[in-house]
């Protein structure tokens, strides 16, 4: 039996499960990809079983642990495979023994026959096997070893500026996750003074996520920290996973990947390589559409997926899997060498274009939370498909970016959407597409960068006329109205929004649609001619996002009419939708209006907390100083009242509490007490 391989951080539950299965089953197989920790769980299970067992009543001498024989199949030369069965039968005959077969995948199908024969001919035998997938022997109980738990992505809500890392017992809370604990423990072997701090906690968490919580990969990466700080290590890992991990201590991931690849069937190898085009998790439909071509047809791809999923892929949720990063990097090199990379990338882009279009249809059809969930779930691969340097080119990247307009504008990813658009537009030859120019102009206008929106509006209008894009002409008029609102020209905004509604076709093929444009018109009208706003009218049905902005406009009018209670109820309804969808623009605007209403109602501390929360949210996306000045002017009267009614200390404490809480401080129940 090998010595203890490494720390046993975070594997207590897996150990307990293994021991419980061994107490009742004759054949237990620990499955999972290389480096997941199968062997170390087997080692620890044997050590626990060998400890003398004290009788339950506490009397008598402790009983000896079971007899154990360890067979390392991974290191067994092929010329000794045939003799293995006979040797084990002779060695184990007549004994009550636990046989540990480590690395069963090395023997391929031979291992199933070996184990079946041993169990039949040796009635006193129990077997604990480790293998990348189940053996397929009758009576086998499989246990898929999961990765170590990693800190979740997006510790701060969408669109918020991250605050200082939260601290528990003086340490960033990332160390509460087993993957981080293992990483830190192994890092101290390379650098005895390594500690998790508020500054490096997020890079370490991202390293653990990038390495999928696989213990073997985490240990290799931690072994490089005597050379690189966590931020540098993360950049090097993302640039060259195999090269970075090969420089660490211990078994190389390239060797693991090569061995796994060598043991696969032809169809499994083809699928394994083609899966490398996926940047995130994938489901069966995506695998069949992207990987089922040429020598590996759609049915064969589905069958190969079933076989790989049993042990070589990581479970990413019901019906979803992913390739570990290091395996993906190796498989990508093989795919490139095979000459199939271009076709796989093209099919990947086509599939994720249909995913983006499906999400956009869900949004237009009123299923906005479902649209958001779909887009966020597939976001790693949508990002990859929006790479303008990939085979399909910048035009194809822009198609996906435009289809996902709602993710950028209504779900809090403004700056990311702008980055995708600008990168692809910069590489697109003239004339550039009107739809992409419109969306980029809209994002710039919503961020208060009106000077940046103007040239895009001019170019976009020319392109839309040339392309015959009536919907785009309407949406460009809508952007001009947004610019007018920022420039405090509400009457001009009303005219532009009215023109947008007039130009928009009854059933636009893309974009926000009529209800959203009507909500913008209502906002402009609330500032230009409040008496003309129909505050009693029912909001437009179906479009929850548009309803939230219409509610915001009505709340502004109700406040002017000295109805703060009714206005507060309206803005709270709007906030509920904006929080559910992740609309950071809406959260900031509605939160600020709510602060003014709380001020009107004499709830001064609540109002100060709201201002702190709003500033935290805006800091995540608002960079233009002129835009910040615009909002500061709007809230100046309410803030002046607060500073007059609260002491400087009380205002500062309430404001700071809101800034720490961020969007959690926006709803009343989160501010009680």
HELIX and SHEET records of a PDB file:
HELIX    1   1 UNK A   12  UNK A   24  1                                  13    
HELIX    2   2 UNK A   38  UNK A   50  1                                  13    
HELIX    3   3 UNK A   78  UNK A   80  5                                   3    
HELIX    4   4 UNK A   81  UNK A   92  1                                  12    
HELIX    5   5 UNK A  104  UNK A  107  5                                   4    
HELIX    6   6 UNK A  110  UNK A  121  1                                  12    
HELIX    7   7 UNK A  173  UNK A  176  5                                   4    
HELIX    8   8 UNK A  178  UNK A  190  1                                  13    
HELIX    9   9 UNK A  201  UNK A  210  1                                  10    
HELIX   10  10 UNK A  215  UNK A  222  1                                   8    
HELIX   11  11 UNK A  230  UNK A  239  1                                  10    
HELIX   12  12 UNK A  241  UNK A  246  1                                   6    
HELIX   13  13 UNK A  253  UNK A  262  1                                  10    
HELIX   14  14 UNK A  266  UNK A  274  1                                   9    
HELIX   15  15 UNK A  275  UNK A  277  5                                   3    
HELIX   16  16 UNK A  284  UNK A  291  1                                   8    
HELIX   17  17 UNK A  298  UNK A  309  1                                  12    
HELIX   18  18 UNK A  325  UNK A  338  1                                  14    
HELIX   19  19 UNK A  341  UNK A  364  1                                  24    
HELIX   20  20 UNK A  368  UNK A  377  1                                  10    
HELIX   21  21 UNK A  379  UNK A  385  1                                   7    
HELIX   22  22 UNK A  393  UNK A  403  1                                  11    
HELIX   23  23 UNK A  405  UNK A  409  1                                   5    
HELIX   24  24 UNK A  414  UNK A  427  1                                  14    
HELIX   25  25 UNK A  434  UNK A  446  1                                  13    
HELIX   26  26 UNK A  450  UNK A  467  1                                  18    
HELIX   27  27 UNK A  470  UNK A  486  1                                  17    
HELIX   28  28 UNK A  490  UNK A  503  1                                  14    
HELIX   29  29 UNK A  513  UNK A  528  1                                  16    
HELIX   30  30 UNK A  530  UNK A  532  5                                   3    
HELIX   31  31 UNK A  544  UNK A  560  1                                  17    
HELIX   32  32 UNK A  564  UNK A  581  1                                  18    
HELIX   33  33 UNK A  584  UNK A  600  1                                  17    
HELIX   34  34 UNK A  604  UNK A  619  1                                  16    
HELIX   35  35 UNK A  625  UNK A  645  1                                  21    
HELIX   36  36 UNK A  648  UNK A  661  1                                  14    
HELIX   37  37 UNK A  662  UNK A  665  5                                   4    
HELIX   38  38 UNK A  668  UNK A  671  1                                   4    
SHEET    1   A 5 UNK A  67  UNK A  72  0                                        
SHEET    2   A 5 UNK A  97  UNK A 102  1                                        
SHEET    3   A 5 UNK A 125  UNK A 131  1                                        
SHEET    4   A 5 UNK A  27  UNK A  31  1                                        
SHEET    5   A 5 UNK A 141  UNK A 144  1                                        
SHEET    1   B 2 UNK A 167  UNK A 168  0                                        
SHEET    2   B 2 UNK A 171  UNK A 172 -1                                        
SHEET    1   C 3 UNK A 282  UNK A 283  0                                        
SHEET    2   C 3 UNK A 320  UNK A 322 -1                                        
SHEET    3   C 3 UNK A 314  UNK A 315 -1                                        
END                                                                             
